Each structure stands twice: as C-alpha cells, then as structure tokens.
Amino acid sequence: MRKIPSLLGASIALLSGATATVLGQAAPTDASCQPVRAALNALAHADRVRMSMTTFNGKPVSIEHIYVGDTLYSGTTSRHTKTPLTVAERVQADVERGLTLSTCQVIGRESVHGENASLFEAHVESKNPKAQSHDKLWIATRSGLPLRWDVDRAKGQFAASGSTFFSYGADVRAPAN
C-alpha cells in the first residue's frame, strides 16, 4: 500500500500534511459544515488544481502541488517531483486518517485574487488529538471551490500554521521540469 500525503494538515506540512466531500464526514448532526464539505467535494473532483503555499509558521515560502489528471507534481516553482495521485485519492487518504470537520461558521465575505468568497472558520479534528487545527477557508461565491485555506495548529508536536492558495482550470499545467 502506498503512503499518500495528507491534504489537510500542515500544507507541505500544510500542503502535504494540510487541506479536503469526504473529509466532511464530520459529526453527522453538524450541518454547519455542509458548505465547506461541498467545496471540498468540488475540489476532490477538479481535474486541474494548483495549491500554492505562501507562508509556513510566519515565514514566506514557495511550495506548490499541481494536480493534472491523475498526476501530482509537488515541490518549488523551479523543481517538482512527479507522483501518480489524484486529488480525490488524497482527500480519501485524509478520511482514512480520521480527519473530520466540525463547528463551521461563516465569518465574513472577502475577495481572493479578485474573486468574491465566503470566509468560513472550521475546526479540523483527527484521531490524533495533537493534529487538530482551527482553520479558515475562503470559498468562491461563483464556483463553490476553495480559493484559500489557512491552517492554525497551535499545539503539540505538530504545531504549524500557513496559508495555501488554490487555482483551477486550463491555466494549470504540468511543470516543465
């Protein structure tokens, strides 16, 4: 069985340890997370996705994951590794790790890269209590897709914080390197 990095946790630690329909198997009675689960379901079914991590623990970084069809390209803007992996497989791996959403709420409306979005807060729970986080997620009003995900895991050995931005569609291409 191959080891699949997490989409929800710390993004390479946050992109690979961070982001996720399915993840939405939050407490069945927690309807507050339905819009977030719908956005993550849409993300899981996107064919071309770029996730660019811009900060990690308060420092600027340039790390990206690019999904084109059934291939993941991960690394920096100048060097990538290629892995056979879809966004849906990565999301499913998070579900199997026991990551769930709870207590989601809309806290505002903002623009991300010129696109209108609803801003949600969500608590991400895990089988591992040290891997829980309190996150913010910007969901595009028009497409329903995530545009930005900020992770704040303030405690324990997995303490991390960071921001990841998402882009989609024909402009997302496999890197040349």
Backbone torsions as a table, in degrees:
resi	resn	phi	psi	omega
1	MET	NA	129.0	-178.5
2	ARG	-81.6	147.7	178.6
3	LYS	-83.5	124.1	-179.3
4	ILE	-109.2	126.8	178.8
5	PRO	-65.8	152.1	179.4
6	SER	-75.7	146.8	176.4
7	LEU	-92.5	-19.2	-175.4
8	LEU	-105.2	32.7	-171.4
9	GLY	-131.5	-115.9	176.7
10	ALA	-93.3	102.8	-155.7
11	SER	-63.0	24.0	67.1
12	ILE	-63.1	-60.2	158.6
13	ALA	-66.6	-34.4	176.2
14	LEU	-86.3	-36.9	174.9
15	LEU	-78.4	-35.9	-179.8
16	SER	-96.2	-20.7	-179.7
17	GLY	-112.2	1.0	-167.4
18	ALA	-123.5	-143.5	-38.9
19	THR	-105.1	NA	NA
20	ALA	NA	NA	NA
21	THR	NA	-55.3	-166.4
22	VAL	-65.9	-52.6	178.4
23	LEU	-51.6	-25.1	179.6
24	GLY	-71.5	19.6	173.2
25	GLN	-77.5	44.7	176.0
26	ALA	-64.1	176.5	179.2
27	ALA	-45.3	127.3	-173.3
28	PRO	-54.2	-27.0	-178.6
29	THR	-87.5	-3.4	-176.8
30	ASP	-87.0	78.4	-178.9
31	ALA	-69.0	-16.1	-178.4
32	SER	-61.9	-21.3	-177.7
33	CYS	-93.7	1.5	-178.2
34	GLN	-55.8	-46.4	179.7
35	PRO	-63.4	-35.5	179.0
36	VAL	-70.0	-43.4	177.5
37	ARG	-60.9	-40.1	178.8
38	ALA	-63.4	-40.3	178.2
39	ALA	-65.4	-40.4	-179.8
40	LEU	-71.6	-31.8	174.1
41	ASN	-65.1	-42.5	177.1
42	ALA	-62.6	-40.9	176.8
43	LEU	-60.5	-44.0	-178.4
44	ALA	-62.3	-23.8	-177.9
45	HIS	-102.5	3.6	177.8
46	ALA	-75.1	138.4	-177.7
47	ASP	-84.8	-32.6	-178.8
48	ARG	-129.9	115.7	-177.0
49	VAL	-138.3	135.0	170.2
50	ARG	-116.4	127.1	174.3
51	MET	-114.0	115.9	-177.5
52	SER	-112.7	115.0	177.5
53	MET	-86.2	125.2	-174.8
54	THR	-107.2	-24.7	176.4
55	THR	-138.3	148.0	174.1
56	PHE	-143.1	120.0	-178.0
57	ASN	50.7	44.2	175.0
58	GLY	80.9	-0.3	-178.7
59	LYS	-111.7	144.0	177.7
60	PRO	-67.4	138.0	175.6
61	VAL	-138.4	165.0	176.0
62	SER	-135.5	84.1	-178.7
63	ILE	-123.1	138.3	179.7
64	GLU	-140.3	152.4	170.0
65	HIS	-120.9	126.6	179.6
66	ILE	-120.6	121.0	176.7
67	TYR	-104.5	122.9	173.8
68	VAL	-128.0	107.5	-176.9
69	GLY	61.6	-120.3	-176.1
70	ASP	-104.0	27.2	-179.1
71	THR	-129.9	136.2	174.0
72	LEU	-105.4	130.5	171.5
73	TYR	-113.1	119.7	-178.1
74	SER	-128.3	146.3	178.0
75	GLY	151.9	-146.4	178.3
76	THR	-99.9	177.6	-178.7
77	THR	-66.9	-15.5	-179.0
78	SER	-108.4	-13.9	-178.1
79	ARG	-147.9	127.6	-177.3
80	HIS	-128.7	151.6	168.5
81	THR	-107.0	151.0	-175.8
82	LYS	-111.7	130.1	-179.5
83	THR	-136.5	135.5	173.6
84	PRO	-72.0	108.6	-176.4
85	LEU	-168.0	133.1	176.4
86	THR	-100.5	162.2	175.8
87	VAL	-59.4	-42.2	-179.1
88	ALA	-60.2	-40.6	177.7
89	GLU	-63.6	-39.4	-180.0
90	ARG	-66.9	-42.9	177.2
91	VAL	-61.1	-44.7	179.1
92	GLN	-60.1	-36.8	177.9
93	ALA	-62.4	-37.1	176.6
94	ASP	-65.0	-39.9	177.7
95	VAL	-61.3	-45.4	-179.6
96	GLU	-64.7	-27.7	175.7
97	ARG	-76.0	-8.0	177.7
98	GLY	88.5	18.3	177.7
99	LEU	-76.8	132.1	179.5
100	THR	-139.6	160.5	176.9
101	LEU	-104.7	145.5	172.8
102	SER	-149.5	163.1	177.5
103	THR	44.3	60.0	176.9
104	CYS	-87.4	145.2	174.7
105	GLN	-154.1	145.8	175.4
106	VAL	-76.0	128.7	179.5
107	ILE	-116.9	-0.1	177.6
108	GLY	166.2	-173.5	176.4
109	ARG	-132.1	135.4	-179.5
110	GLU	-146.4	171.6	175.9
111	SER	-107.5	136.8	174.6
112	VAL	-122.6	115.7	-177.5
113	HIS	51.0	42.2	176.6
114	GLY	82.3	2.3	-179.2
115	GLU	-109.5	131.7	179.2
116	ASN	-66.6	140.1	-177.0
117	ALA	-147.0	152.4	169.2
118	SER	-92.5	136.1	-179.7
119	LEU	-101.7	121.5	-179.8
120	PHE	-112.3	147.9	165.1
121	GLU	-107.0	142.7	179.7
122	ALA	-148.2	146.2	173.5
123	HIS	-98.1	128.2	177.6
124	VAL	-103.2	121.4	-179.9
125	GLU	-106.0	159.1	-176.9
126	SER	-145.1	160.4	171.8
127	LYS	-60.5	-30.4	178.1
128	ASN	-93.3	109.9	-176.7
129	PRO	-60.7	-21.2	179.2
130	LYS	-77.8	-9.8	-177.1
131	ALA	-105.0	15.0	179.1
132	GLN	-80.0	152.3	-179.9
133	SER	-146.2	162.5	174.0
134	HIS	-115.2	115.9	-168.9
135	ASP	-118.5	160.4	170.3
136	LYS	-120.6	138.9	-177.7
137	LEU	-135.6	126.2	176.6
138	TRP	-98.4	122.4	-177.6
139	ILE	-114.6	126.4	-177.7
140	ALA	-60.9	131.6	178.8
141	THR	-64.1	-40.9	-174.9
142	ARG	-76.0	-50.3	-173.3
143	SER	-96.2	-21.0	-176.2
144	GLY	77.9	8.6	-179.5
145	LEU	-93.7	151.1	174.9
146	PRO	-64.2	138.4	176.4
147	LEU	-110.3	-28.8	-178.7
148	ARG	-154.0	146.4	177.1
149	TRP	-138.3	119.8	174.6
150	ASP	-107.3	126.3	-179.3
151	VAL	-107.4	136.2	175.3
152	ASP	-134.3	99.5	178.3
153	ARG	-110.2	92.9	-167.0
154	ALA	-85.3	-10.0	-172.3
155	LYS	-125.4	161.5	168.4
156	GLY	74.8	-173.8	-176.1
157	GLN	-68.7	-16.2	-179.9
158	PHE	-101.6	20.2	-178.7
159	ALA	-56.6	128.9	179.7
160	ALA	-166.4	155.8	172.2
161	SER	-146.8	154.3	179.2
162	GLY	178.4	168.1	179.9
163	SER	-121.6	135.2	177.5
164	THR	-126.7	133.6	177.5
165	PHE	-110.2	146.9	-176.2
166	PHE	-117.2	142.1	169.3
167	SER	-137.7	157.5	-169.4
168	TYR	-139.8	163.4	167.0
169	GLY	93.9	-162.2	-171.2
170	ALA	-61.0	-25.7	179.4
171	ASP	-74.0	-13.9	178.0
172	VAL	-86.5	116.0	-176.6
173	ARG	-128.3	157.4	174.2
174	ALA	-63.6	138.0	178.7
175	PRO	-67.0	154.5	-178.6
176	ALA	-74.7	-24.2	-175.7
177	ASN	-92.5	NA	NA
